[in-house]
Amino acid sequence: MTAENRVYKPKAISGFPEWLPEYRVVELAWLDRIRRVFESYGFCNIETPAVEEVDALLAAKGGDTQNEIYVLERLYADPVDEGKEARLALHFDLTVPMARYVAQNFNALVFPFKRYQLQKSYRGERPQKGRYREFYQCDIDIVNVDALPLQCDADLAAALLSAYKALDIPPVVMQLNNRKIVTGFLKGLGIEDATLATRTLDKLDKIGAKGVTDILSAAGIASDKITACLGLAAIRAHDSAFVVQVRALGVSHPELDEGLDELAFVIDQLAPQFGTQVLVNLGIIRGLDYYTGTVMEVRFADTKTFADLSIGGGGRYENLASAFINQKLPGVGASLGLTRLFGLLLDKNMITPGRKCPTDILVVLPEEARRTEAAATANTLRARGFNVELYHRDAKIKNQLAYAEKKNIPFVWFPPFKDDQPHEVKDLTSGQQSPADPATWERNS
Amino acid sequence: MTAENRVYKPKAISGFPEWLPEYRVVELAWLDRIRRVFESYGFCNIETPAVEEVDALLAAKGGDTQNEIYVLERLYADPVDEGKEARLALHFDLTVPMARYVAQNFNALVFPFKRYQLQKSYRGERPQKGRYREFYQCDIDIVNVDALPLQCDADLAAALLSAYKALDIPPVVMQLNNRKIVTGFLKGLGIEDATLATRTLDKLDKIGAKGVTDILSAAGIASDKITACLGLAAIRAHDSAFVVQVRALGVSHPELDEGLDELAFVIDQLAPQFGTQVLVNLGIIRGLDYYTGTVMEVRFADTKTFADLSIGGGGRYENLASAFINQKLPGVGASLGLTRLFGLLLDKNMITPGRKCPTDILVVLPEEARRTEAAATANTLRARGFNVELYHRDAKIKNQLAYAEKKNIPFVWFPPFKDDQPHEVKDLTSGQQSPADPATWERNS
């Protein structure tokens, strides 16, 4: 190496993860399984561009996205072109693009529209360990015109929970609530600033009962009302038994009744299928103000290791695409934050890497003179559905075997080295080698 | 709708295509098949971020990318942060990210490293009909340290051609050449400005023999030499018979000999498997200067409809990652331009749309009182591997059937409407309805 060989030494870019092949294959398998589950519930796939018009993003988001949006500029922008086109930015989630897509294609879609979307989103965050600036989201939503049946909430929750169950991850529990229970309860108590109270209760996990009490007391809320709120937030049940517990708190309001009915319906739909993997937790709020009914949050069952960490969730919103279309489009949606989940388990060494390549069988090249037969053997096996490599050059058999071992290829195939020899196959796991016919061999034979 | 309901009316963004669900399902099926083929040849998948450091892109590309790169800026950039971090830009292809990845992970990879990558690339082009600014590329490359066996060229070409053959598209032909034949031939003729001659021959399809002659004559090249060049470019063969045709032109040079040997080896590997779907075409150049040996280009066989349009291709390069690492890394790679291909066939109405949703079976909800049984039926069928929706509300059966028809759902399942009734299933294609058991029913029964 001489001084002339100046290279631009590449390094990882903070917040933009990428994996080695043996981990990527796991991520890819997870994406496949999530897709399979979402399709099993009838969700169709769509893919929207990575970008939206900046004005569309701001219209939907209300402009409060300080520092979060990555805007595109051309490296060598032509001053003549400047301002002629709408500014573009990378989407920061998949909900706004989906709302825009539904509005734009309103007449071409069949409602209720059930779609899933497995794509990366982008946030222009400052670099910080564990914070992703590019990350996979696996979103499902059901959107309908004017009104959306409550069964959709249950179906969506079932699809989401089933997706987690399809992954090689520790057991999870889906926690469910209904925002009408919270807001109806606060109204029933006569608490005027429902937003403050809701937001404060949302922090219960972080600041504890004392923290909540301090804030609500300071806001002038009487201590018996605060006690009632904390009582509500403490209610847990695996079935509709939670209704009796809420009633016992002695608060009543029509919105509370509605919320209790809705949540009872949803848990009654889910409990037969999922048992204790679904849990009514009336302390679940999920910050986003636009949720208006069902809210769901997925957590690991093992709270010792993972605490109350949310690994996904969603809820119901009254009007999805009001920024884009004069149609009432209620929806229920949820997101499985794949990159965050994968990165978290990777950090804890809880991801078992896969193979370094998909090859099932390495066909040995005995010598250059036998290339035609070896290539034909590889083609025969490939046509039968196996993933096959023919070793790439005439080399010592030892080297060919070493390549298979380094790449975690499970079988090595030996075509005849002489005309009267049979084919043989070696199972590198067991070390066994035996005669085999490329036209009929099976993995378990 | 009142004046208050101001909405941001969304419209398509030029160059950023997206499809309706019934077309996206076709694109997704194509991506699956391409992946399947690439894996059957032992290529592993990687995915790199959508962005690279601007300096990395420029280091690899040599800085001649006027107007092509989309740079990211934060919408509300904080002046304090400015300049602290490297500037980021969207990748314009998958070759530079792969080279960067290989350099960065050099010690963790097993060589020859065979990877495929199915991702979108981005080009900051001016808006223009038919020009994509975001597009899928399906790339395969084989990279080795120091030297790369020629068999890799044949393997890569086989994998690429097999990928096209796995799609529902008109028949294609892979055209093959070797750059050493062209450059060796020019050297043998004593033509000094090989670059001009090569670039001019590359335009033969567009400007014709007369155009090529005019340019080369103006550059002072004698007419017999131009005739020889045009003779070379006109050679076609489905096997190594092309060698005799080249020899007949009476030019000799060691580099020409090398190129002929290499191309003969490659076509000899491919012809037994692909027959007339592979074609030696000594007029194929493929503009990019970095190709140094094998070049391949895929075209439709039906040149009446599609002319000589290239729908993908690639070739061999001597040193892939010299911008990033002081290691000689020769490679051979190719790209299937999926979005361009898909968009082209869509424009010609040659894509048959798929179903609007993946649902196999719509389970009818007979009435609210029978919800539990209907939901259990849906779960039973789903657990057996079918994609199933339970109709989302208690509605007239006519409406439930209409939903299935609008969504192209092939089967409608009727759970018992009364306790003593059997389940029935209706095939919407044939109109036949018959009793069935959710635990055992099969599509063909």
Interface residues (C-beta under 8 A of the other chain):
Chain A: M1 N5 V7 Y8 K9 P10 K11 A12 I13 S14 F16 P17 E18 W19 L20 P21 R24 V25 E27 L28 E39 S40 Y41 G42 F43 C44 N45 I46 E47 T48 P49 A50 V51 E52 E53 V54 D55 A56 A59 A60 T65 Q66 N67 E68 I69 Y70 V71 L72 E73 R74 L75 Y76 A77 D78 D81 E85 A86 L88 A89 L90 R100 Y101 A103 Q104 N105 A108 L109 V110 P112 K114 R115 K120 Y122 G124 R126 P127 E134 P149 Q151 C152 D155 Q269 P272 Q273 S322 A323 F324 I325 N326 K356 C357 P358 T359 T372 A375 A376 N379 R382 G385 F386 N387 V388 E389 L390 H392 R393 Y403 K406 K407
Chain B: M1 N5 V7 Y8 K9 P10 K11 A12 I13 S14 F16 P17 E18 W19 L20 P21 R24 V25 E27 L28 E39 S40 Y41 G42 F43 C44 N45 I46 E47 T48 P49 A50 V51 E52 E53 V54 D55 A56 A59 A60 T65 Q66 N67 E68 I69 Y70 V71 L72 E73 R74 L75 Y76 A77 D78 D81 E85 A86 L88 A89 L90 R100 Y101 A103 Q104 N105 A108 L109 V110 P112 K114 R115 K120 Y122 G124 R126 P127 E134 P149 Q151 C152 D155 Q269 P272 Q273 S322 A323 F324 I325 N326 K356 C357 P358 T359 T372 A375 A376 N379 R382 G385 F386 N387 V388 E389 L390 H392 R393 Y403 K406 K407
